[in-house]
């Protein structure tokens, strides 16, 4: 993974680039006098205090599941370089040009996908297991490191390989007290792995207390409420003297881990059918609103995803593969990888995402639909989503430990208990939310979290 800025003094050019998987973030601030490039928005604030917010970007948050703005940010003068982009700034004209664009679709090989459709599930599972082992061995650092073991499929598989091929100094998990069904008791995983798992217990008060610090690091509202436990987990890893943390980011998008991929869709419509890259109708209304930029970006992302699998003849198969691709190239870097990157950097910890290694990404992109989401008759419900990874999980841990996907727990909505009366909130006035529609927003749990997230952020800026 990389994100860099290089100054070519002789040519009087500045080159900025970001890895195609989007593991690292890179931001550009620009005004009439200066251009500043940094890997964190808070670094831009240190050099240019008082950067104004973009109210429309905050309003657009209500149109997506998570805070996902493509190259825009919540600050009007700050943009984010898109994954796979290399841009050049001419220092004589101060104009940007797009030097090169790399896309994950370049790793899709129609003959390979067709060949995989003819192979046995066992042979593909063997290949995937071998790739995981190879990539894990290549990524083991020569310093103290830790691995997440949440009890879920993705992180647990990596931990099994890390224990088999290396010697992690710490296995770690987060338990949201009273909410997490799996990580509340990981004794069975400890027996298989042959070593203890240090579990951090977090309650609602501890969760709420961490929101402000995470937002300061993001320089924005949280892109997802999973950022809070990522920060708390990295703090524990750092306190144990570890500098690297292995996590399971990317597996759901690449290998078919979300239930939405199981539904039948045709490749029609302007936006992706996936809830993670769909355009949502806000539950609140605004006195002033101009969502066209976001809507155009979401539509373009869906067209790119459909084009990536244009050779797939079956419409439902093409739509399903395109949904996963769209989530992998948009939602994953904008939300999942940003959280892993920023929350670990905050504690001087480096996150390593094994599933984002090129051999594994290419393997996943060239799997037919049935090997990512199996909707066949007689398939056990637990094995419908992410069937290949689950087959490996059963191989390494046994079927008894394979549980229904829990998703993220945490205490995002409970964090409102520390904000006081909603009548005192800044968010409604700041965004021009129609007073009558606020009650509608509070009645919807997802919208309520957005209002809470924004309120924490706005109060922090006002302080």
C-alpha positions as CSV (number, residue, x, y, z in Angstrom):
1,X,0.0,0.0,0.0
2,X,1.2,3.5,-0.7
3,X,0.2,7.2,-1.0
4,X,2.9,9.7,-1.8
5,X,3.8,13.1,-3.0
6,X,7.0,13.8,-5.0
7,X,8.3,17.1,-6.0
8,X,10.3,17.2,-9.3
9,X,12.3,20.4,-8.9
10,X,13.8,20.3,-12.4
11,X,10.4,19.8,-14.2
12,X,8.6,22.1,-11.7
13,X,6.0,19.4,-11.1
14,X,4.4,17.9,-8.0
15,X,3.3,14.2,-8.4
16,X,0.7,12.7,-6.0
17,X,-0.4,9.0,-6.1
18,X,-2.5,6.5,-4.2
19,X,-2.6,2.7,-4.3
20,X,-5.3,1.1,-6.4
21,X,-6.7,-0.8,-3.5
22,X,-7.2,2.4,-1.5
23,X,-5.5,1.3,1.7
24,X,-3.9,4.7,2.3
25,X,-5.6,8.1,2.1
26,X,-4.1,11.2,0.6
27,X,-5.7,14.7,0.9
28,X,-5.1,17.9,-1.1
29,X,-5.9,21.4,0.2
30,X,-5.8,24.2,-2.4
31,X,-6.5,27.9,-2.4
32,X,-5.2,30.9,-4.3
33,X,-1.9,30.9,-2.5
34,X,-0.9,27.3,-1.7
35,X,-1.3,23.6,-2.2
36,X,-0.9,21.3,0.8
37,X,-0.8,17.5,0.5
38,X,-1.1,15.3,3.6
39,X,-2.2,11.8,4.7
40,X,-4.5,13.2,7.3
41,X,-7.0,16.1,7.3
42,X,-5.9,17.2,10.8
43,X,-2.4,17.9,9.4
44,X,-4.0,20.3,6.9
45,X,-5.8,22.0,9.8
46,X,-2.5,22.5,11.6
47,X,-1.1,24.3,8.6
48,X,-4.3,26.1,7.5
49,X,-6.5,26.8,10.5
50,X,-10.1,27.5,9.9
51,X,-10.8,25.5,6.8
52,X,-14.6,26.0,6.1
53,X,-17.1,23.1,6.1
54,X,-19.1,22.1,3.0
55,X,-22.7,22.0,4.3
56,X,-23.8,20.0,1.2
57,X,-21.2,17.3,1.9
58,X,-22.8,16.9,5.3
59,X,-26.3,16.8,3.8
60,X,-25.1,14.2,1.3
61,X,-24.2,12.0,4.2
62,X,-27.9,11.2,4.7
63,X,-28.0,9.8,1.1
64,X,-25.4,7.0,1.8
65,X,-25.2,4.3,4.4
66,X,-21.9,5.6,5.6
67,X,-20.1,8.9,5.1
68,X,-18.9,8.3,1.6
69,X,-18.1,11.3,-0.7
70,X,-15.7,9.9,-3.3
71,X,-13.0,12.7,-3.9
72,X,-14.9,15.3,-1.8
73,X,-14.6,15.8,1.9
74,X,-16.7,17.7,4.4
75,X,-14.3,20.6,3.9
76,X,-14.9,22.7,0.7
77,X,-11.2,23.3,0.0
78,X,-10.0,19.7,0.7
79,X,-10.4,16.8,-1.7
80,X,-9.2,13.2,-1.4
81,X,-7.2,11.6,-4.2
82,X,-9.1,8.6,-5.5
83,X,-7.6,5.1,-5.4
84,X,-5.3,4.2,-8.3
85,X,-4.9,7.8,-9.4
86,X,-1.6,9.5,-10.2
87,X,-2.0,13.3,-10.7
88,X,0.5,16.0,-11.6
89,X,0.5,19.6,-10.6
90,X,2.3,22.0,-13.0
91,X,3.9,24.6,-10.7
92,X,4.0,27.2,-13.4
93,X,0.3,27.1,-14.3
94,X,-0.9,25.6,-11.1
95,X,-3.1,23.2,-13.1
96,X,-3.6,19.6,-12.3
97,X,-3.5,16.8,-14.9
98,X,-4.5,13.1,-14.5
99,X,-1.2,11.3,-15.4
100,X,-2.4,7.7,-14.9
101,X,-5.5,5.9,-13.6
102,X,-5.3,2.2,-12.5
103,X,-8.4,0.2,-11.7
104,X,-9.1,-3.1,-10.1
105,X,-11.0,-4.1,-13.2
106,X,-7.7,-4.4,-14.9
107,X,-7.2,-7.5,-12.7
108,X,-10.3,-9.2,-14.1
109,X,-9.6,-12.0,-16.6
110,X,-12.7,-13.4,-18.4
111,X,-10.9,-16.7,-19.3
112,X,-9.8,-17.2,-15.8
113,X,-13.3,-16.6,-14.4
114,X,-14.7,-19.1,-16.9
115,X,-12.1,-21.7,-16.0
116,X,-12.9,-21.2,-12.3
117,X,-16.5,-21.9,-13.0
118,X,-15.5,-25.3,-14.2
119,X,-13.3,-26.2,-11.3
120,X,-14.3,-28.0,-8.2
121,X,-15.0,-26.1,-5.0
122,X,-12.3,-28.1,-3.2
123,X,-9.6,-27.2,-5.7
124,X,-10.5,-23.5,-5.4
125,X,-10.6,-23.7,-1.6
126,X,-7.1,-25.3,-1.7
127,X,-5.8,-22.5,-3.9
128,X,-7.3,-19.9,-1.7
129,X,-5.8,-21.5,1.5
130,X,-2.4,-21.6,-0.2
131,X,-2.7,-17.9,-1.2
132,X,-3.6,-16.9,2.3
133,X,-0.6,-18.8,3.7
134,X,1.8,-17.3,1.2
135,X,0.5,-13.7,1.7
136,X,0.6,-14.0,5.5
137,X,4.2,-15.3,5.4
138,X,5.2,-12.4,3.1
139,X,3.6,-9.8,5.5
140,X,4.9,-11.0,8.8
141,X,7.1,-8.1,10.2
142,X,10.4,-8.3,11.9
143,X,8.9,-6.5,15.0
144,X,6.2,-7.1,17.5
145,X,2.8,-7.6,15.9
146,X,-0.8,-8.5,16.8
147,X,-3.8,-10.0,15.1
148,X,-7.5,-9.5,15.5
149,X,-9.6,-12.6,16.4
150,X,-13.2,-11.5,16.6
151,X,-14.6,-14.9,16.2
152,X,-15.8,-14.1,12.7
153,X,-14.6,-15.9,9.6
154,X,-12.3,-13.3,8.1
155,X,-10.0,-12.3,11.1
156,X,-10.1,-15.8,12.5
157,X,-8.8,-17.4,9.3
158,X,-5.9,-14.9,9.2
159,X,-5.1,-15.6,12.9
160,X,-5.0,-19.3,12.2
161,X,-2.4,-18.8,9.4
162,X,-0.5,-16.3,11.5
163,X,-0.2,-18.7,14.4
164,X,0.8,-21.5,12.0
165,X,3.3,-19.6,10.0
166,X,4.5,-17.0,12.5
167,X,4.3,-16.1,16.1
168,X,2.1,-13.1,16.9
169,X,2.8,-11.4,20.1
170,X,-0.9,-10.6,20.8
171,X,-4.3,-11.8,19.7
172,X,-6.9,-9.2,20.4
173,X,-10.7,-8.8,20.3
174,X,-13.3,-6.2,21.3
175,X,-16.4,-7.1,23.2
176,X,-19.2,-4.6,23.4
177,X,-20.7,-5.6,26.7
178,X,-24.2,-7.0,26.3
179,X,-24.2,-6.8,22.5
180,X,-21.5,-9.0,21.1
181,X,-22.6,-12.6,20.8
182,X,-19.4,-14.1,19.6
183,X,-16.5,-12.1,21.0
184,X,-18.0,-12.2,24.5
185,X,-16.7,-15.7,24.8
186,X,-13.7,-16.8,22.6
187,X,-12.5,-19.7,24.8
188,X,-13.2,-22.2,21.9
189,X,-11.0,-20.1,19.6
190,X,-8.3,-20.0,22.2
191,X,-8.3,-23.8,22.4
192,X,-7.9,-24.1,18.6
193,X,-5.2,-21.4,18.4
194,X,-3.4,-22.7,21.4
195,X,-2.9,-19.2,22.9
196,X,-4.9,-16.6,24.8
197,X,-7.0,-13.8,23.2
198,X,-6.9,-10.5,25.0
199,X,-10.5,-9.2,24.9
200,X,-11.2,-5.5,25.5
201,X,-14.6,-5.0,27.0
202,X,-16.3,-1.7,26.0
203,X,-19.5,-0.2,27.5
204,X,-21.6,2.6,26.2
205,X,-19.8,5.3,28.3
206,X,-16.4,4.1,27.0
207,X,-17.7,4.1,23.4
208,X,-19.1,7.6,23.7
209,X,-16.0,9.0,25.3
210,X,-13.8,7.9,22.3
211,X,-16.0,9.5,19.6
212,X,-14.4,13.0,19.9
213,X,-10.8,11.7,19.6
214,X,-11.7,9.6,16.6
215,X,-13.3,12.6,14.9
216,X,-10.3,14.7,15.5
217,X,-8.1,12.2,13.8
218,X,-10.5,11.9,10.9
219,X,-11.0,15.7,10.6
220,X,-14.6,14.9,10.0
221,X,-17.6,13.0,11.4
222,X,-16.9,9.3,11.7
223,X,-17.3,7.5,8.3
224,X,-18.7,4.6,10.2
225,X,-19.4,3.8,13.8
226,X,-16.9,0.9,13.7
227,X,-14.1,3.5,13.9
228,X,-14.5,3.8,17.7
229,X,-13.6,0.1,18.5
230,X,-10.9,0.2,15.9
231,X,-9.3,3.0,17.8
232,X,-9.7,1.3,21.2
233,X,-8.3,-1.9,19.8
234,X,-5.3,-0.1,18.4
235,X,-4.7,1.6,21.8
236,X,-4.5,-1.8,23.4
237,X,-2.2,-3.1,20.7
238,X,0.1,-0.1,21.2
239,X,0.1,-0.6,25.0
240,X,1.3,-4.1,24.5
241,X,4.3,-2.9,22.5
242,X,3.1,-4.0,19.1
243,X,3.6,-1.9,16.0
244,X,1.6,-3.9,13.5
245,X,-2.0,-5.2,13.6
246,X,-3.4,-7.7,11.1
247,X,-7.2,-7.4,10.4
248,X,-9.7,-8.8,8.0
249,X,-10.7,-5.7,6.0
250,X,-11.9,-6.4,2.5
251,X,-13.1,-10.0,2.8
252,X,-16.8,-9.2,2.8
253,X,-16.7,-7.0,-0.3
254,X,-14.4,-9.3,-2.3
255,X,-15.7,-12.7,-1.3
256,X,-19.4,-12.0,-1.0
257,X,-20.0,-11.6,2.8
258,X,-23.0,-9.3,2.8
259,X,-26.6,-10.7,2.7
260,X,-27.5,-8.1,0.1
261,X,-25.5,-10.0,-2.5
262,X,-27.8,-13.0,-2.1
263,X,-30.8,-11.1,-3.5
264,X,-31.7,-11.3,-7.2
265,X,-31.1,-8.1,-9.2
266,X,-30.9,-7.2,-12.8
267,X,-28.2,-4.8,-14.1
268,X,-30.7,-2.0,-14.5
269,X,-31.3,1.2,-12.6
270,X,-29.0,4.2,-12.1
271,X,-27.4,3.1,-8.9
272,X,-26.0,0.0,-7.3
273,X,-28.6,-2.2,-5.6
274,X,-26.1,-2.7,-2.7
275,X,-27.0,-0.8,0.4
276,X,-23.3,0.2,0.7
277,X,-23.1,2.1,-2.6
278,X,-26.8,2.8,-3.2
279,X,-28.3,6.3,-3.3
280,X,-30.7,6.5,-0.3
281,X,-33.6,8.8,0.1
282,X,-33.0,11.0,3.2
283,X,-35.4,10.6,6.1
284,X,-35.0,14.4,6.8
285,X,-35.6,17.3,4.4
286,X,-33.4,20.4,3.9
287,X,-34.3,23.9,3.2
288,X,-31.4,24.1,0.7
289,X,-30.1,21.0,-1.1
290,X,-28.0,20.2,-4.2
291,X,-27.2,16.5,-4.3
292,X,-26.4,16.3,-8.0
293,X,-22.6,15.8,-7.5
294,X,-23.0,12.8,-5.2
295,X,-25.7,11.3,-7.4
296,X,-23.6,11.6,-10.5
297,X,-20.6,10.0,-8.7
298,X,-22.7,7.1,-7.4
299,X,-24.2,6.5,-10.9
300,X,-20.7,6.6,-12.5
301,X,-19.4,4.1,-10.0
302,X,-22.3,1.7,-10.8
303,X,-21.6,2.0,-14.6
304,X,-17.9,1.3,-14.0
305,X,-18.9,-1.8,-12.0
306,X,-21.2,-3.1,-14.7
307,X,-18.6,-2.5,-17.4
308,X,-16.1,-4.5,-15.4
309,X,-18.3,-7.6,-15.8
310,X,-19.8,-6.7,-19.2
311,X,-18.7,-10.1,-20.5
312,X,-21.0,-12.0,-18.0
313,X,-24.0,-13.0,-20.0
314,X,-26.5,-13.8,-17.2
315,X,-28.0,-10.6,-16.0
316,X,-28.4,-11.6,-12.3
317,X,-24.8,-12.9,-12.2
318,X,-23.5,-9.7,-13.7
319,X,-25.4,-7.6,-11.3
320,X,-24.2,-9.5,-8.3
321,X,-20.6,-9.4,-9.3
322,X,-20.9,-5.7,-10.1
323,X,-22.4,-5.0,-6.7
324,X,-19.4,-6.6,-5.0
325,X,-17.0,-4.8,-7.3
326,X,-18.7,-1.4,-6.7
327,X,-18.5,-1.9,-2.9
328,X,-14.8,-3.0,-3.1
329,X,-13.7,0.1,-5.1
330,X,-15.9,2.7,-3.4
331,X,-17.2,1.7,0.0
332,X,-14.2,-0.3,1.1
333,X,-11.5,2.4,0.7
334,X,-13.9,5.2,1.7
335,X,-15.0,3.6,4.9
336,X,-13.4,0.3,5.9
337,X,-9.9,0.9,4.9
338,X,-10.0,4.6,6.0
339,X,-10.9,3.5,9.5
340,X,-8.2,0.9,9.6
341,X,-5.6,3.4,8.4
342,X,-6.6,6.4,10.4
343,X,-7.5,4.7,13.7
344,X,-4.2,2.7,13.7
345,X,-2.0,5.7,12.7
346,X,-3.5,7.6,15.7
347,X,-1.8,5.1,18.0
348,X,1.4,4.6,15.8
349,X,0.2,1.2,14.7
350,X,0.3,-0.1,11.2
351,X,-2.7,-2.1,10.0
352,X,-2.0,-4.9,7.5
353,X,-4.9,-6.1,5.4
354,X,-4.0,-9.5,4.0
355,X,-7.1,-9.7,1.9
356,X,-6.0,-6.6,0.0
357,X,-2.8,-8.3,-1.4
358,X,-2.9,-8.4,-5.1
359,X,-3.0,-12.2,-5.5
360,X,-6.0,-12.4,-3.2
361,X,-7.8,-9.5,-4.8
362,X,-7.3,-10.9,-8.3
363,X,-8.4,-14.4,-7.1
364,X,-11.6,-12.9,-5.7
365,X,-12.4,-10.7,-8.7
366,X,-12.2,-13.8,-11.0
367,X,-14.6,-16.0,-9.0
368,X,-18.0,-16.7,-10.5
369,X,-21.0,-15.6,-8.5
370,X,-21.9,-19.1,-7.2
371,X,-18.5,-19.2,-5.4
372,X,-19.1,-15.8,-3.7
373,X,-22.8,-16.2,-2.9
374,X,-24.3,-19.6,-3.3
375,X,-28.1,-19.5,-3.7
376,X,-28.5,-23.1,-4.8
377,X,-31.2,-25.3,-3.4
378,X,-30.2,-27.3,-0.3
379,X,-27.3,-25.0,0.6
380,X,-27.3,-24.4,4.4
381,X,-28.1,-20.8,5.2
382,X,-24.8,-20.3,7.0
383,X,-22.9,-21.3,3.8
384,X,-24.8,-19.1,1.3
385,X,-22.6,-16.0,1.8
386,X,-18.9,-16.1,1.4
387,X,-18.9,-19.9,0.8
388,X,-15.2,-20.4,0.0
389,X,-13.9,-18.5,3.1
390,X,-16.4,-20.4,5.3
391,X,-15.3,-23.7,3.8
392,X,-11.8,-22.8,4.9
393,X,-13.0,-21.7,8.3
394,X,-14.6,-25.1,8.9
395,X,-11.5,-26.8,7.7
396,X,-9.4,-24.9,10.3
397,X,-11.8,-24.5,13.2
398,X,-14.6,-27.0,12.7
399,X,-18.3,-26.5,11.9
400,X,-19.3,-25.9,15.5
401,X,-17.5,-22.5,15.6
402,X,-19.1,-21.2,12.4
403,X,-21.8,-18.7,13.6
404,X,-24.3,-16.5,11.8
405,X,-22.8,-13.1,10.8
406,X,-23.2,-10.7,13.6
407,X,-22.2,-7.4,12.0
408,X,-21.0,-4.5,14.1
409,X,-22.5,-4.0,17.5
410,X,-21.1,-1.0,19.5
411,X,-23.1,1.7,21.1
412,X,-23.5,4.4,18.4
413,X,-27.1,5.5,19.2
414,X,-26.6,5.2,22.9
415,X,-23.9,7.9,22.5
416,X,-26.8,10.4,22.4
417,X,-27.2,10.0,26.2
418,X,-24.1,12.2,26.6
419,X,-25.3,15.0,24.3
420,X,-28.2,16.3,26.3
421,X,-31.6,17.5,25.0
422,X,-32.1,17.2,21.2
423,X,-33.6,20.7,21.3
424,X,-30.1,22.0,21.9
425,X,-28.5,20.2,19.0
426,X,-26.6,22.3,16.4
427,X,-27.1,19.9,13.5
428,X,-30.6,20.9,12.6
429,X,-29.8,24.6,12.4
430,X,-26.4,24.0,10.7
431,X,-27.8,21.9,7.9
432,X,-31.1,23.7,7.5
433,X,-33.1,20.6,8.4
434,X,-36.8,21.3,8.3
435,X,-38.0,21.2,12.0
436,X,-40.9,19.0,11.2
437,X,-38.7,16.3,9.6
438,X,-36.3,16.0,12.5
439,X,-38.8,13.9,14.4
440,X,-39.0,11.5,11.3
441,X,-35.2,11.3,11.3
442,X,-35.0,10.4,15.0
443,X,-37.5,7.6,14.5
444,X,-35.1,5.9,12.1
445,X,-32.2,4.3,13.8
446,X,-29.7,4.8,11.0
447,X,-30.6,8.4,10.5
448,X,-30.5,9.0,14.3
449,X,-26.9,7.8,14.3
450,X,-26.1,10.2,11.5
451,X,-27.6,13.1,13.5
452,X,-25.6,12.0,16.6
453,X,-22.4,11.6,14.7
454,X,-22.7,15.1,13.1
455,X,-23.7,16.7,16.5
456,X,-20.5,15.4,18.1
457,X,-18.5,16.8,15.2
458,X,-20.1,20.2,15.1
459,X,-19.8,20.7,18.9
460,X,-16.1,19.8,18.7
461,X,-15.5,22.4,16.0
462,X,-17.5,25.0,17.9
463,X,-15.5,24.4,21.2
